[in-house]
Amino acid sequence: MKKKYKSKDAYAFPTLVVCAGEEDRFPYGAVTKPIFQTSTFAFENTAELIKFQKGDPDKYLYTRYGNPTLKTVEEKMAILEGGEAGLVVSSGMAAVSTIALTLVSSGEEIISTEPIYGGTYHLFKHAFSNLNIKVHFVNPEEIDKAKDWVSPKTKLFFCETPTNPNLKVADIVKFVGIAKKKKIPVVVDNTFATPYNQKPLALGADFVVHSATKYLGGHSDLVAGVIVGKKKIIDQARETMKVFGGCIDPLGAFLLLRGLKTLAIRVERHNHNAEKIASFLSKHKKVKRVFYPGLPNHSQHALAKRQMQGFGGMICFEVRGGLKSATKVMDSLKLFINATSLGGVESLASIPVLTSHYGFGQQELEKADVTPGMIRLSCGIEDADDLVEDLRRALDKV
Ligand SMILES: *Cc1c(COP(=O)(O)O)cnc(C)c1O
């Protein structure tokens, strides 16, 4: 018996994360999707191979082209983001580069919000410049300026929201509005928010990309990426992925699938913990500024409330006394682990000027509104009071 959970209205999100895309009980009635850890697939006879070549979706040739474990992730993610089709790839950067290189060719242009994830910035600024693809950057707080860069060469609008590290919010509806006037596709990096908190496709975007390494996997034990959107372009993106080679291993896809099933309860807890921690930090006398879209004094709180269902687990705050104080706090934390990355069950802390923004000049730091006293937190799913206590003790050392 095959049950289909295709309709996004039939079940609520916490139900869909568990059951969507999992309707095949193959083989042997297996309740969880097995790891099809195989590079290649046998055909009973040549007629079966011809079925594959004619597009039979239940036939497989070679894992870089497709694999049942990967397909389950793709179907689940398409449903969770409310898109027609999904593509799972080897990393978040593979997701960004695959969709961008599917939509944009040499001699054409991209308009992107900035600040943006460091890897994406390097891809756009340096690797794409070598391919003669020009990227114009706009500040998400002045998103109307995207209009100034639109030309017949513009083939992609790219935006990331909320941003790293200081949680700026880009107005997706406004960005989409500018792009749609010229029928330019919009890609949103939804890594920080997750589909639990933000649904870019419902706000008019055409594609969503994720570093599934973060919240989707959720356990800091895999590297993966996902793209969701219109089937026609996702099919083309699969061709791009096939030739550039950024396919994921079946074991990685299985771990991602396992992580996804608890996405709803994890993000609920991440949201809850971050709200408590942001509120604590915002009242602490040794803390100069707190960046969290859920705080009423966040400069874009009203916008965040409009386009997000929850405010996520990421917080950035600035300790009074600069890098010396920030270092003292970091080295005094016991529960928060000094590590980069985000979105796992364990709480992490990092100093942006020593990680994502290491080596940036004074001017570049000012432009990004990143200061040496800043600490970025990825609030995990531990007890909120324990996490607050950890921060209180560490701040007492300053
Ligand atoms: C981590 C991250 C990426 C890159 O993902 P990888 O899985 O590390 O390749 C892209 N965008 C955002 C917002 C990220 O946080």
The ligand as a Tripos MOL2 file, in Angstrom:
@<TRIPOS>MOLECULE
LIG
   15    15     1     0     0
SMALL
NO_CHARGES

@<TRIPOS>ATOM
      1 C1         27.3030   26.9800    5.8490 C.3       1 LIG1
      2 C2         26.5360   27.8260    4.9050 C.ar      1 LIG1
      3 C3         26.6750   27.6590    3.5210 C.ar      1 LIG1
      4 C4         27.6410   26.6690    2.9100 C.3       1 LIG1
      5 O1         27.2720   25.3600    3.2240 O.3       1 LIG1
      6 P1         28.3100   24.1220    3.2850 P.3       1 LIG1
      7 O2         27.4050   22.9800    3.6110 O.co2     1 LIG1
      8 O3         29.3170   24.4340    4.3400 O.co2     1 LIG1
      9 O4         28.9150   24.0150    1.9310 O.co2     1 LIG1
     10 C5         25.8900   28.4520    2.6990 C.ar      1 LIG1
     11 N1         25.0410   29.3730    3.2020 N.ar      1 LIG1
     12 C6         24.8990   29.5590    4.5240 C.ar      1 LIG1
     13 C7         23.9470   30.5940    5.0240 C.3       1 LIG1
     14 C8         25.6340   28.8000    5.4280 C.ar      1 LIG1
     15 O5         25.5070   29.0030    6.7400 O.3       1 LIG1
@<TRIPOS>BOND
     1     1     2 1
     2     2     3 ar
     3     2    14 ar
     4     3     4 1
     5     3    10 ar
     6     4     5 1
     7     5     6 1
     8     6     7 2
     9     6     8 1
    10     6     9 1
    11    10    11 ar
    12    11    12 ar
    13    12    13 1
    14    12    14 ar
    15    14    15 1
@<TRIPOS>SUBSTRUCTURE
     1 LIG1         1 GROUP 0 **** ****
